[in-house]
Amino acid sequence: ASLEIPIPHFFLSERSKEVEERKLLLMDILKMVEDVEDAEGLDTSRDRFETEEEVIMIIQMAERARQGRLRAKLNKEIRCGSFDRRHGAKTTESTFTELAAIRIQKVWRGHIQRKKTRIARDEEMIFLGMVMDPKYQVPCPAEINAQATEASIRIKQKKYEEAYLKSTEEILKQLRDTERLDMSKTIKSQIREWFFECRNATGVFPDYPSEEDGGSALIFAEKSPQQLMEEIALKEEEEANKSKGTKEIGKKDKGKNKEEDEDAGLKMNPSAFLSDLKEANNRFEDFWKNRDESENFTQLHEVELIKEEMRKVIEAEVRVQVDEEMRQELAELKLCVDKDKGGKAKANAKKKKGSKRGKKKKKEKDLTADRTLESLCQELVEQRLLKQAKNVRMQDFLGDYNYLGTTLRQNDIEPMPSMLDVRQVISLYAVLPLGSQEVHEKAPLIKSILLVGPDGVGKRMLVHAVCQETGATLFDLSPCNTVGKYPGKNGLTMMLHMVFKVARLLQPSVIWIGDTEKMFYKKVPKEEEELDPRRLKKDLPKCLKLIKGEDRVLIMGTTRDPQSADIKALSKMYGKIILIPRQDYGSRYILWEKLIKKQGGEITEALDLSSLTKVTDGYTPGHMVKVIKSVVSQERIQELTKRPLTAADFVLPLAKFEPVFQKEEEAIKNWYAKTSLGKKRIKAASEKEEAPPKGKDTKKKGRK
């Protein structure tokens, strides 16, 4: 666990207000929807059961309850008849009441005595030192003080942050009033000097840098006027050559790029965060390390530091305005001094700019420009496309490491990933990029993740855990959830537009697609033809391309039967494929122990967890949760002192479920080997094995 990458707490603490407001908005909309359905007299019970199995279970429960009532009535009649035969026909109501009072007294006296005996035994065990006194299980004063200190620090942080933001606004306003004009004058004088330096050095006035290149900020880089002119000329030549030669080069290099991608295998890319870490470390060494903070005991903000930062902000604002004025001034100078050269150059520059502007990409049309965010959210909630994530965390995804993984690889056996490996990969690919905008911008862009595994391994739980860890909004575009909603091509376009628009506005967001193999069926089964599961197959990949680098929107798909889907379409849709296997011995042992305790059970010597773990090979956490809930009931918890839990209590209910066999796991493993990611992994492993050891001569020897 110490090697696992932790999830920062500030993902939620810094956005606590935003997350709470979003939850309240969803809760209010859900209440409104329920009130409307109740007022219209709609039957919402059908939405509570998603599958036929749940409906059958409800019917079975009702039938068993009816049979139980009949049996109880029959038993009562039999008891009354046997009592009459023993005591004769002269039995009256008074005899029944006396016998009932005696029975109640007997039970009550036994209960009181057992309670006294239990208290006496506990006191004796505490006196002998065999059991800890409950009084000492209360947190010690040091722990209480530490918790109180942490809470007070959090309160101070909020107060100091409010004071910092308030002073920042005041200083920014003050500097705009006092220093804005002086900044404008100094920047203009520096730009004019640059005009005449370039004129003296090259004989011609320079071209003003465009906004895309940075404007006048490019001028103040530590370069000579000739270097700046050369850079601007090179950029123009490169842009002109790109438009001509891209098509020819693309056709020639198509085959080469494919070969390079195939030969590349799995290679580590250089870290994008290293430069930022070095810069932050240098800034600390130069500025903060030897800074005297003895007078700043309260650790409040310093006004001078804020002024330095705000001057940069004001300078950027002034520079934009100055650039517009100086471009006009430069154009007038060119007209006055360089009439012939300047006029031609200006005409050519306008043509180039016009051609560039004509090649801009078309913007996506906003089909709901006249609607508010609240109305869009309300409609998506009514259609069950916007949902509230369940309260589960990544820590609830229990499991252990695969300690035999290295040994298996040495014997040419590729092991399946362990549960903690899966949890760490999900944290790296989903939680960290969604939780932090800085990480999302620096890390490789991952738009979609596919979770593959049998039923009950925790795929849906991981989707909800990602939402809870990052405060993300959850959308459900599963094929079974979109049946009959927004019919027709225009309706489908509107549905996807609304979902992705709200997902961008309420980012971070997770779009979940359960049973995603149905969307990419090779052949649709007859019983599912009316549901049209392949409805989103063409339009959803198009929407995936519209997700930009700054959008913290992630598509997460889950599948239990990837073999029934078109492997090319599925691999193209999802950039990362993560296998979730059945649990090994270590993971099952942890699951049994933690889940039994969570349900309220006690693990004693009578419960052989090791044997139970060994016997339940192939059963998933979903099976375990169902069995533990059925066995460790409230009545059973009250009887634990008399009748502790044993392995046999769990084995019999577990036998009703069908386990995940080795063949199913091997089938998923073979399917993964056929994907592009699986092929790269196998190729990288084979290249590593074929690589000759260092220090040996690998040249071929032969006779002449």
Secondary structure, 3 states (H helix, E strand, C coil): CCCCCCCCCHHHHCCHHHHHHHHHHHHHHHHHHHHHHHHHCCCCHHHCCCCHHHHHHHHHHHHHHHHHHHHHHHHHHHHHHHHHHHHCCCCCHHHHHHHHHHHHHHHHHHHHHHHHHHHHHHHHHHHHCCCCCHHHHCCCHHHHHHHHHHHHHHHHHHHHHHHHHHHHHHHHHHHHHHHHHHHHHHHHHHHHHHHHHHHHHHCCCCCCCCCCCCHHHHCCCCCCHHHHHHHHHHHHHHHHHHHHHHHHHHHHHHHHHHHHHHHHCCCCCCCCCHHHHHHHHHHHHHHHCCCCCCCCCCCCCCHHHHHHHHHHHHHHHHHHHHHHHHHHHHHHHHHHHCHHHHHHHHHHHHHHHHHHHHCCCCCCCCCCCCCCHHHHHHHHHHCCCEECCCCCCHHHCCCCCCCCHHHHHHCCCCCCCCHHHHHHHHHHHHHHHHHCHHHHHHCCCCCEEEEECCCCCCHHHHHHHHHHHHCCEEEECCCCCCCCCCCHHHHHHHHHHHHHHHHHHCCCEEEEECCHHHHHECCCCHHHCCCCHHHHCCHHHHHHHCCCCCCCEEEEEEECCHHHECHHHHHHHCCEEEECCCCCHHHHHHHHHHHHHHHCCCCCCCCCHHHHHHHCCCCCHHHHHHHHHHHCCHHHHHCCCCCCCCHHHHHHHHCCCCCCCHHHHHHHHHHHHHCHHHHHHHHHHHHHHHCCCCCCCCCCCCCC
